[in-house]
Amino acid sequence: MAKSKDAWAAFKADVKLPDYAGDKLHRAWKDLHAGDGEPWPDEKRAAALLKAAGKAAPKGLDGKALSGALQDAWRAFHAGDFRAAFEAGEKLGPVGASVAVKAIGIHATYLVDDEAEQEARYQRGAALAEGAVKALPDEANSHYRHAFALGRYSQKLSIAKALQMGLAGKVRQSLDATLELDPKHAEAHTALALYHAEIIGKIGALIGGMTYGAKAADAEKHIKTALKLTPDSPIAHLEHGNLLLLLYGDKKETAAANAYEKAGKLKPRDAMEKLDGEHARAQIE
C-alpha cells in the first residue's frame, strides 16, 4: 500500500475485512486483542476507568456512555478508520488514550510518508500515553502505549540522538512496567525483544550489554514468548524476522525471510493486521 503525505490518508483494503458491527466486536475481541490484552470495554469496565482516572476522566459521561464510545472507537480502528479512532479516543482523555495512541501510531507507521509528520505523530501519541500513565498507572496498556509511541519515535532518529535523549531507558522502563502488570502481554514481549536486538544491532553486543543490559538471549526469549502467545499475529512474525537480521545479519537471512513469509500469509483480522502483512511481504519481494 502506497504511503502518503496526507496527514490522514485513508486505509484501503484490497480484500474484504471482517465486519465488527454490534455484538460481532465482542465475539471477536479476544482474538483481536490477543496481542495487547486490552480489556473488553463493557459498562462495568468503563465505570471502573472513570473512577480510577478521577479528575482526569472526561466530564459528563457515565459507564454506559463511555462503554459505547470506546467500543465505537475500537470498531473504527479495526475497520481502518484511524482518524475517527484517534479523534474519538483523544476526546476521552486518558481513558481513551489506548485506542488513540494505537490508531495514530499504526497510521503514522504505514500511511504517512513524511518523516517529520511521522515524528510529530509519535510524539503526540507519547504525550497522550504519558497522561494515561499518570491517570491510570495500574493499566498495563497505559505503559505499553507509551513504550510503543516512544519506541517508534526513537526509530526515526539516529541511534546516537536516541541514546543521548535517554529514549532507550524510557522505553525499557515502560515495557518492564507493562509486563509487571500483565506478564502475558504479547506485544510488550515483542517490543522488548526488539529493544534488545536493536541496541545490539546498532551499537554492538559488548557496549549494548554493558550500558543498556541488551542481550541476544533475552531478545530470543521474549520473541519466543510472543510467538507462543500469539502464533496467528502477523506483527510477531514480522518482528521476529527483523530481530533475526538485527542480531545475526546474513547468517539468518533465510530464517528471517521465512518469518516474513509466514506473517504475510496469515489471514488479517483487521486493518492493522492487513498492513502488517503487506509490510512483511514487501520485505521479501
N, C-alpha and C positions, 0 to 999 in steps of 0.2 A: 504494500500500500504506500503510495507516494505521500511524503510529508508536505507540509505547507507552512508558510509564514503567517497565515491567518491564525490569530490567537485561539480561535475555537473552530478549527477546521473540522468538518463533520466526519464521523466514522461511517464508512460504507462497507458493508459485508457483501462478499460475492457468493455467500451461502446463507441459507435461512437459519437464523439462530433460534433457540428455544424461546417460547413466549412465557413470561412470568407474570402475567396479569392475575389479579385476585389471589386466590389461595395457592396458585401454582408456585409463587415465590416461596411460600412457607414450606411446601413439599420438597422443593429443590434446595432449600437453604443450606442444609448440612453439606451437600456436595459442593455448592458454590463457594462456601466459606470454610472448606476443609483446610485451606492454606493459612488463613488469617484468624480463624477461631472467633470471628465476630458473632456475638450472641444474637439470637433472633429478637428483633425489636418489637416484642408484643407490649401490651399496655402495662403489664407489671414491670417489665424491664425498663420501659420508658419512664415510669414513675420513679423507679429507683435511681435512674440517671439524673432526673430533675432534683431529687432530694440530695444526692451526692454532690452535684455541681453547686448547689446553694445559690449564692448571689450571682454566680456566673451563668446560671441557667437562663434560657430565654423566657421573657415575661409573657404572661397571658396564655400559657399552654399547660394543659393537664396531661396525664399519662396517655389518654386516648388520642388526643390531638398530636402529641409528639410521636406516638407509635405510628400513626398514619403517615406523618410527614417523613419519618425515617424510612419506612417501607417504600414510599414513593421515590425517595431519593435513591435508594438502592436499586429499585426497578430501572430507573433511568441509567444508573451506572452499568448494570448488566446488559442493558439494551444498546449501550454505546453512546447514549446522550450524556456525554461527560460534562458539558456545560451546565445542563439542568441539574445533574447530580451535585456538582460543585457548588453552584449557587444556592441550592436548597440546603446543603449541609453547612455552608458558611453562614447562612442566615440563622441557623440554630446555635451558633457559637460552639463552645466546647463539646456539647452533646451531639453535635453534627459533624465534628472535625474528622471522625474516622472516614466517613464516606467522602467528605470534601477533599481531604488530603489524597486519598486513593484516586479520586477522579482527576484532580489536577495533575497528579504525578504520572498516571498512566497516559493521559492525553499529551502531556509535555514530552514524554519519552518517545511516543510513537507517531504523533500527529503534528508536532511542531518542529520545524527545521531550523529556525533562527536560534542560534546558541544563546544569545543574550536573553531572548524571551524564555528559553528553557530554564536558564539560571534563575530568572526572576520568578518563574512558576515554582521551582523547587524551594526557593527562599520563602515564598508566600505560604507554601504548604508547611514548611518547617515552623514558621511563626504560628500558624493555626495549631499545629501539634504541640508547640510549647504551651499554648493556652490550655490545651486539653490535659497536658501533664500536670499543670498547676491545679486545675479544677477537678480532674478525675485521675489522681495518681494511682488508684487501685485498679484501673482499667489497663489490661495488657496492651491494647491497641493504641492507647494514648502514647505510650513509649515506642511501640513499633512504628507508628506513622511518623514519629519524629525521626527515628533512625532511617526510615525509607526515604523521606524527603531530603534529609541532610546527606544521606549516602549518595543519592542521585546527584545532588548539587556538587558534592566533592568530586564525583567522577568527571564533571565538566571542567574542573580546574587542573592545573599541573600538580603532580604529586608533591612537589616542593611547597607550593602555596597551600594545598590542602593540609599538609602536615604542620606548616607554620601557623595556620589558623586553629590548630587543635581539633580539626573535624574528626579525625580517626578516633580519638579518645571519646568524643561526644557520641559518635555512632555506636561505639563499643558499649559505652555506659547504658545507652538506651536499649540496645539489644539484650544486654545482660538483665536489665530490669524487666524486659518483656518476658524472657524465659524464666525468670524467678516467679513471675505471676502466672505464667502459662508454659510449663515445660514442654508441652506438645504443640507449640506454635510453629508450624512447619515453615512458614515464610521467614520467621526470625532465624530458624536454623539455617535456611538457605542463605540469608543475608550475612549471618555470622561466618558461614563457610567462605563466602566471597570476601569478607573482611580480611580473613587470614590470607587467602590466596592473592588478593590484590596487593597487599603490603609486601608479601614475599616476591610477587612477580615484578613489582616496581622498584623496590629498594634492596632486595636480596634477603635470603633466609637468615643470615647472621645478624645484620643490623635490625631487620624486621623483628626477629625473635628477641633480641636483647632490649630493644627500645619499646616495642609495642606488644610483645608476647605473641607474635604471629607464628603459627606452627602449621606445617603442611598436614601433620597428623590430625590436628584439630579441624582443619578445613575438610578433610576427608570424612571425619567422624560426623560433623554437622550436616554435610550434604547427604550422607548415607541415611541419617535420621530423617531428613526432609523427604527423601525419595521413598522411604518406608511409610511415612505418614501420608504422603500424597503421591502415590505412584501414577495417578492419572492427571497430574498437573503439568502443563507444558513448561511453566516457569522453572520448576525444579529440575527438569531435564536440560532446559536451555542453560541455566546457570551451572549445571554440572559440566556441560561442555566448556563453558567459559573458564571454570575452575581448572579443568584439566590442562587447558592451554596456558593459563597463567602460571601454574605450578611446574609443568613439565614440557611445555612448548611442543616442538615437532615430534617428540617421543610418544606423545599421546594424541597425535593428530587424528588417527583413525578412531580411537575411542571417543574423542570429542565429536567427531562427525556423526558417530552412531547416536550419541546423546542428542545432538541437534535433530537428527532424522526422527528419533522417537518423539521428541517434542512436536515436531511438525506434523506427525501422523495422528496425534491424539485428536479426538473429536472435540471441538470447542464448545464449552457450555455457556459461554457468554462472550461479549465483545473483547474483554481483556484477554481471554484465552485465545481468541481468534488472532489478535495482534501478536501475542507471544509466539504462537505457532508460525505465523508469517515471518517473524523476525528470525526464528530458528531455521526455517527453510532457506532464508536468504544467506545464512552463514555457509551453506554447502552448495549454493548454486554457482 
